[in-house]
Amino acid sequence: MTEYVTSRKNDKVVHMKRLGADKGYRSRCREFLCDGDKLLDEALSCGAQIRTVLSCTQALPPLPDSVRTIMVPRDLIEMVSPLKNPQDVLFSCAMPDTLPVIRPDGAYLILENVQDPGNVGTVIRSAGAFGIDAVLLAGNCADLYNPKTVRATMGAVFRKDVLETDLDGLRQLQADGIRIYGAALHTDSRDIRSADLRGAAIAVGSEGRGLSPALLELCDGHVVIPMRPECESLNAAVAASILMWEMRRSTL
């Protein structure tokens, strides 16, 4: 049954606004805010647990009976969404409860201290395109469920395993048989094209600071992307995408 709401003080409208603005609230509710009809289509096709839809358009796809559908004026959409140019549909989804299964022959990408939501979302999108088994977010990365991150994944947030972790979690990854390569200039760095990337994870740091000394020390080896000498570095999402392509090119 469709509801019609015009009040900014409506409990569900307030709840959706808090989901978009407050990471702590998202974590407590185990729910996150998404923006746009294309993301809604992706969520439906992936079987995501959609809880509530706010829309200022009647042009909605068929929704499960369990989904609460609320029609609102456009100004409420703009009030609820933290995005600069929200689309006509906002919806909330439950966060998944399952954790990625680490396989010794898998391929993994680690992001450390990458704080830009667009970069984190783009890496997750690329991971989905190249068949990376999971993305691990270490240190102070942008929140996976920030609406800007979610939008940048272009739907991959519903398909790709992503795990927030720390150095102890990365040590456990190694204990599970995965070698960790750090993408960094180092005395033992080797061309990514010559590295054995089977059963491996590649760690990428922020563009400004690179990987932390603690993570660099943890690594089993270090790799670099060959490039022209006048170029100092690449955007983190671009570098991660090249590295993931190299990891998986023989299987695509």
C-alpha positions in Angstrom: 0.0 0.0 0.0 1.3 3.4 -1.0 1.4 6.2 1.6 1.3 10.0 1.0 3.4 12.2 3.2 4.1 16.0 3.1 5.4 16.7 6.6 9.1 17.0 7.2 8.5 15.8 10.7 7.1 12.4 9.6 8.9 9.7 11.5 10.0 7.8 8.4 11.1 11.0 6.6 13.2 11.9 9.7 14.6 8.4 9.8 15.7 8.4 6.1 17.3 11.8 6.5 19.4 10.5 9.5 20.4 7.5 7.5 21.9 9.8 4.9 23.7 12.1 7.4 24.8 10.1 10.3 27.2 7.1 10.1 26.6 6.1 13.7 22.9 6.1 13.2 23.3 3.9 10.1 25.5 1.5 12.0 23.0 1.2 14.8 20.0 0.7 12.5 22.0 -1.6 10.1 20.4 0.3 7.3 21.7 2.7 4.6 20.3 5.3 2.2 20.5 4.9 -1.6 19.6 7.4 -4.4 18.1 6.9 -7.8 16.0 4.6 -9.9 19.0 2.8 -11.5 20.3 1.9 -8.0 16.8 0.7 -7.1 16.7 -1.6 -10.2 20.2 -2.9 -9.2 19.0 -3.6 -5.6 16.0 -5.4 -6.8 17.9 -7.6 -9.3 20.5 -8.5 -6.6 17.9 -9.4 -4.0 18.9 -6.6 -1.6 16.6 -6.2 1.4 14.9 -3.0 0.5 13.0 -1.5 3.5 11.5 1.9 2.5 11.1 3.9 -0.8 10.5 7.6 -0.9 9.5 8.9 -4.3 8.1 12.0 -5.9 7.3 10.0 -9.1 4.8 7.3 -9.7 7.1 5.6 -12.2 8.4 2.9 -9.8 9.2 -0.8 -10.6 7.2 -3.5 -8.9 8.3 -3.7 -5.3 8.0 -6.6 -2.8 5.0 -6.3 -0.5 7.4 -5.9 2.5 8.7 -2.6 1.1 7.1 0.6 2.6 6.4 3.0 -0.3 5.9 6.7 0.5 5.1 9.3 -2.1 6.4 12.7 -1.1 6.8 16.2 -2.8 10.1 17.0 -4.5 11.2 19.4 -1.7 11.1 16.5 0.8 13.5 14.4 -1.5 15.9 17.4 -1.5 15.6 17.8 2.2 16.2 14.1 3.0 19.1 13.5 0.6 22.6 14.8 1.5 23.5 14.7 -2.2 23.7 18.0 -4.2 21.5 16.8 -7.0 19.3 14.0 -5.7 17.2 12.0 -8.1 13.4 11.5 -7.7 13.7 8.2 -5.7 15.4 7.5 -2.4 15.3 4.2 -0.7 16.8 2.4 2.3 18.4 -1.1 2.4 19.4 -3.4 5.2 23.2 -3.9 5.5 24.3 -7.4 4.8 25.1 -9.6 7.7 27.3 -12.2 6.0 31.1 -11.8 5.8 33.2 -12.6 2.8 34.6 -16.1 2.6 38.4 -16.0 2.1 39.6 -18.5 -0.5 43.4 -19.3 -0.7 43.2 -18.9 -4.5 41.2 -15.7 -4.4 42.0 -12.1 -5.5 41.6 -9.2 -3.0 42.1 -5.5 -3.0 42.9 -3.6 0.2 42.3 0.2 0.5 44.0 2.0 3.4 43.0 5.5 4.5 41.3 6.4 1.2 38.9 9.0 2.5 37.2 10.2 -0.7 33.8 8.5 -1.1 34.0 8.7 -4.9 37.3 6.9 -5.0 36.1 4.1 -2.6 32.9 3.7 -4.6 34.8 3.6 -7.9 37.2 0.9 -6.6 34.2 -1.2 -5.6 32.7 -0.7 -9.0 36.0 -1.8 -10.7 36.3 -4.8 -8.4 32.9 -5.9 -9.6 33.9 -5.5 -13.2 37.1 -7.4 -12.9 35.9 -10.3 -10.7 37.9 -9.4 -7.5 36.6 -11.6 -4.7 36.4 -8.9 -2.1 37.5 -5.3 -1.2 38.9 -4.7 2.3 38.7 -1.2 3.8 41.5 -0.6 6.3 42.3 2.4 8.5 40.4 5.6 8.0 38.6 4.9 4.7 35.4 6.6 3.6 32.3 4.9 4.9 31.1 2.2 2.6 27.5 3.3 3.3 28.0 7.0 2.8 25.4 7.9 0.1 28.2 9.4 -2.0 30.1 6.1 -1.8 27.0 4.1 -2.6 26.2 6.2 -5.6 29.8 5.9 -7.0 29.6 2.1 -6.8 26.9 2.2 -9.5 25.2 -0.8 -8.0 28.3 -2.9 -7.2 27.6 -2.3 -3.4 24.8 -4.9 -3.8 27.0 -7.4 -5.6 30.5 -7.1 -4.3 31.8 -8.4 -0.9 33.3 -5.5 1.1 34.8 -5.8 4.6 36.0 -3.2 7.0 39.1 -4.4 8.7 42.4 -3.4 10.5 45.9 -4.7 10.7 44.9 -7.7 12.8 42.4 -8.6 10.2 45.0 -8.3 7.5 47.3 -10.6 9.5 44.4 -13.1 9.6 44.2 -12.8 5.8 47.8 -13.9 5.6 47.1 -16.7 8.0 44.4 -17.9 5.6 47.1 -18.2 2.9 46.8 -14.9 1.1 50.0 -13.0 0.3 49.8 -9.2 0.6 51.6 -6.9 -1.9 51.8 -3.2 -1.2 51.5 -0.8 -4.1 54.5 1.4 -3.2 58.0 2.5 -4.2 60.2 0.3 -2.1 63.7 -1.3 -2.3 62.1 -4.6 -3.3 59.3 -3.2 -5.5 58.8 -5.1 -8.7 56.8 -4.4 -11.9 53.2 -5.5 -11.3 53.4 -7.4 -14.6 56.1 -9.8 -13.3 54.5 -10.5 -9.9 52.8 -13.8 -9.0 49.3 -12.6 -8.1 47.6 -15.9 -7.6 46.1 -16.1 -4.1 47.1 -12.5 -3.3 45.8 -9.1 -2.1 47.1 -5.8 -3.3 47.1 -2.9 -0.8 46.6 0.7 -2.1 47.0 3.8 0.1 45.8 7.3 -0.2 47.2 9.4 -3.1 48.8 11.9 -0.7 50.4 9.6 1.8 50.5 6.2 0.4 50.4 3.1 2.6 51.2 3.4 6.3 54.6 2.2 7.6 52.8 -0.5 9.6 51.0 -1.9 6.6 54.2 -1.7 4.4 56.0 -3.7 7.0 53.3 -6.3 7.1 53.4 -6.8 3.3 55.0 -10.0 1.8 56.3 -7.8 -1.1 55.8 -4.6 -3.0 54.7 -3.8 -6.5 54.6 -0.7 -8.8 52.7 0.3 -11.9 55.3 1.2 -14.6 54.7 4.8 -15.9 56.5 7.7 -17.4 59.2 9.2 -15.1 57.7 12.6 -15.0 54.5 11.2 -13.4 54.7 11.0 -9.7 51.5 9.1 -8.9 48.0 8.1 -10.0 44.7 8.8 -8.4 44.0 6.0 -5.9 40.9 4.7 -7.7 42.8 4.7 -11.1 45.8 2.9 -9.6 43.6 0.3 -7.9 41.7 -0.4 -11.1 44.9 -1.0 -13.1 46.2 -3.3 -10.4 42.9 -5.3 -10.3 42.9 -5.6 -14.1 46.4 -7.0 -13.9 45.4 -9.5 -11.2 42.5 -10.8 -13.2 43.3 -10.2 -16.9 44.1 -13.9 -17.5 40.6 -14.9 -16.3 38.5 -12.3 -18.1 
